[in-house]
Amino acid sequence: MAQLIKLQDYISRYETDVFHYPAQFARLKKQQWESMRQFWERNRWKEELDTLTIEEAEEEAEEPGMVHKLKSLFRFGKDEEAATAEEEQSLFETIQVSSAANLEELKQQFLEQLFTFQVKWASSTVREKSYIDPRYFHDERLRFFLQRLPDSFLLLYEPVLQLKKAPMELDVILLAPTEAWCLTFLEEEEQAVYVGSTEHFWLKRSGKEEGRVLSPMLAMSRMEAVVKNLFQLQELDFPVKKAIVSRNGFIDYPGAPYGLDIIDSRTFPDWFNRMRSMPSPLKNIQLKAAKSILDFGKTTSVRRPEWDEDPGFLFMNEAEDKKE
């Protein structure tokens, strides 16, 4: 599962330490899956799973015992529940593991639950959190990329960067182990045909109707320039690629500029399979590339109520990490 390291202008724990959290997320995910699978195989869900939380994942992740590990990901903590019960109830759905008929179904349930965890994980730190637009919990594109790419891929989804004195919202930046992808999407309608040109607007055909859409080249050129400049500031030799993507339509752009990939419904499966099959693990230069972008991330957040009530509050494993 790809890692969501920046979403909109939400605070991100990856901004605080991008060299630590990717490995921690992968470790937590593996622990929770093994715990879930073993409990499911023993058919002991009704006995062991009563109240579930996300926030205690960090607190109990290092403690022994499958019950603690599993509950640490899914049981609501009393302090957090008191502060955000209404929000959590609307955005969090308890996983019904006992209903899984087979291992594949269990895996899908786990991925669905993990997606919600990912969005919350990527919009909070120990001390602060951001209020998430509920639409991101139902964002099909975000879910698609997170659930289908491996842990070694880092995703910045509609990130807002603070460049000079002006905030700038970009589209999608996908950091693979060996390259960065700037992605802009044309997916307004199923089976639509987009005709590319150098004009300010592109032609869109849908059935017998024709219309115009703003050229994605404008956003693409801006995003590519920003990413390349940020890499150059840190003297990073990390390739930057760019693509206009339509998973559900067709793009006709015979005069596309050199270096621009056109990925539509005919070519997307092959491109995406190549991404998924990339064998490389997380690389140090990839993390440096992520940091060079995150350092300019705009953040809108609030202090967690736990810190107002108890200044000594800290997730256990993060406190231990800081002592090392």
C-alpha positions, 0 to 999 in steps of 0.5 A, spaced: 500 500 500 502 506 497 504 511 503 500 518 503 505 523 505 501 529 504 494 531 503 492 538 501 494 543 507 493 538 512 499 537 517 503 530 516 507 526 520 512 525 514 514 532 514 516 532 521 521 526 520 520 523 513 526 518 514 522 515 520 515 514 518 515 510 512 519 504 515 514 505 521 508 505 517 510 499 513 512 495 520 505 497 523 501 495 517 505 488 517 504 487 524 496 488 524 495 484 518 499 478 521 494 479 527 488 480 524 489 474 519 491 469 525 485 471 529 481 470 523 484 463 522 482 462 529 475 464 529 476 468 535 473 475 533 467 476 537 471 474 543 477 479 542 474 485 538 470 489 542 472 496 541 476 498 536 481 504 535 486 507 530 490 512 535 492 507 539 496 504 534 502 508 535 502 507 543 501 499 543 505 497 536 511 495 540 507 491 546 507 484 545 501 480 544 496 479 538 490 482 542 494 488 544 497 489 537 490 488 533 486 493 538 492 498 538 490 499 530 482 499 531 480 501 538 477 508 540 481 510 546 477 514 551 481 520 551 480 521 543 473 518 543 471 524 548 474 529 544 472 527 537 467 522 538 462 525 533 467 526 527 470 519 528 463 515 528 461 518 521 468 517 518 470 510 521 467 504 520 468 498 524 471 492 520 466 486 520 472 481 520 467 475 522 464 476 515 470 474 511 468 468 507 475 467 505 482 470 506 482 474 499 475 477 502 479 478 509 485 482 505 480 486 502 477 488 508 483 490 511 485 494 505 479 498 506 480 499 513 487 501 512 485 506 507 481 510 512 487 509 517 492 512 512 488 518 511 488 519 518 495 517 519 497 522 514 493 528 517 496 528 524 502 528 528 502 526 536 501 534 538 496 536 532 491 534 527 488 537 521 480 537 520 479 532 514 474 534 508 470 528 508 470 527 501 477 524 501 474 518 505 470 517 498 475 519 493 476 513 488 482 516 485 486 516 492 483 510 494 486 506 487 493 509 488 494 507 495 491 500 495 494 498 489 501 500 489 507 498 494 509 501 500 515 503 497 511 509 493 510 515 496 504 519 494 502 527 495 495 528 493 493 535 491 498 538 496 498 545 497 505 548 498 507 555 500 512 558 495 515 565 497 508 568 499 503 565 495 500 558 497 500 553 491 495 547 490 498 542 485 495 535 482 498 529 484 506 527 485 508 520 485 515 518 488 517 512 486 524 509 488 527 511 482 523 517 479 518 522 481 511 522 477 507 529 476 500 527 474 494 531 472 488 527 470 482 528 465 477 523 468 470 528 468 466 523 464 466 515 462 469 514 455 470 521 453 475 523 448 480 529 449 483 532 443 490 536 446 493 542 443 497 548 444 491 552 446 488 554 452 482 549 452 482 542 449 476 539 446 472 534 449 467 529 445 462 525 449 457 521 445 454 526 440 456 532 445 462 537 444 465 541 449 471 545 452 476 543 458 481 547 461 488 545 458 491 540 463 498 543 460 498 549 464 497 545 471 502 540 469 507 545 467 507 549 473 507 542 477 513 540 473 517 546 474 516 547 482 518 539 483 524 540 479 526 547 482 525 544 489 530 538 487 535 543 484 535 547 491 537 540 494 542 538 489 538 532 488 539 528 481 532 525 481 528 524 475 522 528 474 517 525 469 510 528 467 504 525 464 496 526 463 492 521 465 485 518 463 483 512 466 476 512 463 477 516 457 481 517 451 486 522 449 488 524 442 494 529 442 499 527 436 503 534 437 504 532 445 511 536 447 517 531 448 517 528 455 510 528 456 507 521 457 499 521 455 496 515 459 489 513 457 484 507 458 488 504 452 495 504 456 494 506 463 493 498 465 500 497 462 503 503 465 500 502 472 503 494 472 510 497 471 509 501 477 506 496 481 512 491 479 518 495 480 522 491 485 526 497 488 525 498 496 525 505 499 531 509 497 535 514 501 534 519 495 527 518 494 526 520 501 530 526 500 526 528 494 520 527 499 523 532 504 525 537 499 517 538 497 515 537 504 519 542 507 515 547 503 508 544 505 503 549 507 500 546 514 493 548 517 492 544 523 489 545 531 493 542 537 490 536 539 485 536 545 490 531 549 495 536 549 491 541 553 488 536 558 495 533 559 501 536 557 505 529 558 501 526 553 505 522 548 504 516 544 509 511 547 513 508 541 514 515 538 517 517 545 521 512 545 524 513 538 526 520 540 530 518 546 534 514 541 
